[in-house]
Amino acid sequence: MRILVTGKNGQLGRSIQKTVNTDIKIDNNQSPNDFIFVGREELDLSSESSISHYFDNNKFDIIINCAAYTQVDRAEQEAELANQINHLAVKQLASIASNQRAKLLHISTDYVFDGESGKPYTETDTSNPINVYGRTKLAGEKALQALMPMNALIIRTSWVYSEYGNNFVSTMLRLGKERDELNIVSDQMGSPTYATDLAGVILEIIRHNKFRDVAQTTQVYNYSNEGEISWHEFAKEIFKLAEIDYKVSPVSTQQYPTPAKRPRNTLMNKDKIVKVFNIKISNWKSSLNTCLTILKEQQ
Ligand SMILES: NC(=O)c1ccc[n+]([C@@H]2O[C@H](COP(=O)([O-])OP(=O)(O)OC[C@H]3O[C@@H](n4cnc5c(N)ncnc54)[C@H](OP(=O)(O)O)[C@@H]3O)[C@@H](O)[C@H]2O)c1
């Protein structure tokens, strides 16, 4: 079994590496040696020729695409680059996976939605991205589905954080040391996702016969931790669990303008992934606690 994971230096890529190397869930059918992790040095998704060249020399049974252009605000200025990585590279990966008869597991985002629905989004709800990042990710999903109607799987996730790299949790902990108080948006709602939890789910899915067996139609699944909160509530809980006495005030999106518009409420319904893959989903608070405990141990 040869399993390629792209984005090895990103939050999810690193979380999969950590889980593969430590998890007891890795069983006899799958060993850490099956996994090949690559970053942009080995496989640059901004370059069509780099992608072709890499796969001319490497064949896989499963490709897990964790790499993406993820800078939501900067994407407004770098639409072409974001489109290349989030759309055209995904299209190329789908074509290659299809030729190699590999399965493809791709990660997408809640930002494919406009956030205006009054209820949690299901996988079949109409997408309508409101920023460049969301549009490029949706274009990637559609290209993948067109080229691979079978044998691929897309997981839409939201508000990803981890003990790696820059994310909302690490930013809050840093700002907590630099400033006396913070204003955080309280009218954008959603669910955080601890990257280690998502990594565990991905590893469960790729072992599952509903993914491994031939002739599975390509499906989209929603995944995040459980619970619906605002960024403001998220920030407050980070400081509480980290035992930092800190003033976090709620502000509206209008009071905190950003280059990219953000959807208001992207809470996703996760019934499908729970039912099909028998996944147990942790509450956001317990996962946040796990992440903060690890961060504390690393200090
Ligand atoms: N972060 C979130 O809040 C969030 C929310 C919803 C969905 N998602 C999706 O979840 C997935 C994983 O996200 P993440 O949080 O792990 O993102 P991340 O930490 O930003 O990691 C993305 C990785 O993609 C790599 N990458 C960027 N450009 C590349 C290129 N041209 N060639 C090869 N690799 C390239 C980056 O490489 P470098 O390390 O070299 O820069 C980075 O390691 C992505 O599909 C993302 O769209 C994320």
The ligand as an ORCA input file, in Angstrom:
! r2SCAN-3c Opt
* xyz 0 1
  N      -7.176     26.171      8.341
  C      -8.511     26.242      8.353
  O      -9.105     26.936      9.189
  C      -9.317     25.456      7.353
  C     -10.714     25.595      7.364
  C     -11.461     24.852      6.452
  C     -10.838     24.014      5.551
  N      -9.474     23.916      5.561
  C      -8.842     23.027      4.573
  O      -8.174     22.008      5.286
  C      -7.005     21.589      4.565
  C      -5.811     21.605      5.485
  O      -5.633     22.915      5.970
  P      -4.516     23.306      7.031
  O      -5.173     24.088      8.100
  O      -3.690     22.116      7.363
  O      -3.687     24.326      6.143
  P      -2.203     24.872      6.343
  O      -1.731     24.639      7.714
  O      -2.195     26.248      5.780
  O      -1.383     23.910      5.379
  C      -1.512     23.977      3.994
  C      -0.273     23.356      3.398
  O      -0.376     23.498      1.976
  C       0.919     23.742      1.514
  N       0.973     24.423      0.250
  C       0.608     25.701     -0.025
  N       0.949     25.992     -1.275
  C       1.519     24.891     -1.811
  C       2.094     24.591     -3.051
  N       2.160     25.492     -4.032
  N       2.585     23.353     -3.261
  C       2.559     22.433     -2.278
  N       2.065     22.659     -1.065
  C       1.549     23.888     -0.836
  C       1.584     24.613      2.575
  O       2.964     24.487      2.428
  P       4.010     25.429      3.241
  O       3.973     24.877      4.646
  O       5.297     25.172      2.550
  O       3.494     26.817      3.121
  C       1.032     24.024      3.852
  O       1.899     23.060      4.373
  C      -6.922     22.526      3.364
  O      -7.512     21.910      2.252
  C      -7.770     23.717      3.760
  O      -8.323     24.371      2.630
  C      -8.707     24.609      6.450
*
